Amino acid sequence: MDYLSYFFSDVYYLGIFALIISFILALKMFPAIICLANEKDLMAVPETRSMHTKKTPNLGGVGIFIAFSLSIMILGGLKSFEHFQIGQLLLLLAAITIMFFLGVKDDLIGISPKKKFLGQAMAAALVILVTDVRINNLDGLFGIWELPYIISILISLLVFVFIINAFNLIDGIDGLAGTIAIIASSVFGFFFMFQGNILLMLVSFILVGALLAFLRFNFSEENKLFMGDSGSLFIGFLLTYQSISFLGMNTTESLWFAIPNKPVLILAILSFPILDTLRVFIIRVRQKRNPFSADRNHIHHRLMDLGLSHKQGTLVVGLANVLVIVLAFLIRDFNINIQFIIISTIVPILGLLPCMLAREQGRIKLHVPKLSRA
């Protein structure tokens, strides 16, 4: 027991163990979920708009959620946390459970947008109001520093709902949502590790482990599994939670290197879902359509129009995301508003390239088979 205590006292070993245990748990669960989905016909079936043509189980989020929850509870039992962190952990689990069941219902029988937004707002309000995880300072971005309490609550709520739905919208080709989440959660996890925040580090690396196992099946041809809303909603929630928690940390003193540009770095980390969502919303509004109506204008659709495979499209977006993060880190000593201008200029250019190439080559397709609930 003494050796076990020593093992878990080292933050690096703990982070590795967190990733491994969640990976193994998820890896063992997905075959059972696929078998159950096939037997009960809980499948996504072809319609119009998406990039798949075969019925496929779409409850991958169930395995990710169970692996994440079991791992965090196991490690929470082995690692001693302060009373506040235990309460924060329980409230976080409560919030993502709301998101998870909201997604399961949407995957199985569907749910209206109003009810979905209400559930997201309730889960976000739970952690914002009770644990005080909120955006309370913009570090001088646009000349804004500390925010009034009410404004802080409202902005935090809007950011939660926006990023949750932005992440949900990018789940359009194999591996894309999982890869973007792995990149984001890994970056946050290392920052939390260097900062010494054990709870948030565990949240980050446990999520990475479960998602790595998921990609094994998401990319498979014989045992393919989709994330579904059961996964994308609560994963989007966790990414937002990590982002806002990181924004509220003091990263100028205790890290090996100073990070004075936290808002810009977060923008870079989540650049793809933010850009893609804003872009399709603008297109839909210009076309006088509901911003939340379905279409085929996402960046990943344009990459497919160019002839890329799902793996190639995911690789392109993932590498672009990493490059933007590296750029944000390299320019961290610039004025924060200059940093914002650079990132907010580079990211749209990268995002528009595949759209312009597809249009120039006349490869834009308006209709392709879509997957919907059985």
Secondary structure, 3 states (H helix, E strand, C coil): CHHHHHHHHCHHHHHHHHHHHHHHHHHHHHHHHHHHHHHHCCEEEECCCCCCCCCEECCHHHHHHHHHHHHHHHHHHHCCCCHHHHHHHHHHHHHHHHHHHHHHHHHHCCCCHHHHHHHHHHHHHHHHHHHCCCCCECCCHHHCCECCHHHHHHHHHHHHHHHHHHHHHCCCCCCHHHHHHHHHHHHHHHHHHHHCCHHHHHHHHHHHHHHHHHHHHHCCCCCCCCCHHHHHHHHHHHHHHHHHHHHCCCCCCCCCCCCCCHHHHHHHHCHHHHHHHHHHHHHHHHCCCCCCCCCCCCHHHHHHHCCCCHHHHHHHHHHHHHHHHHHHHHCCCCCHHHHHHHHHHHHHHHHHHHHHHHHHCCCCCCCCCCEEEC
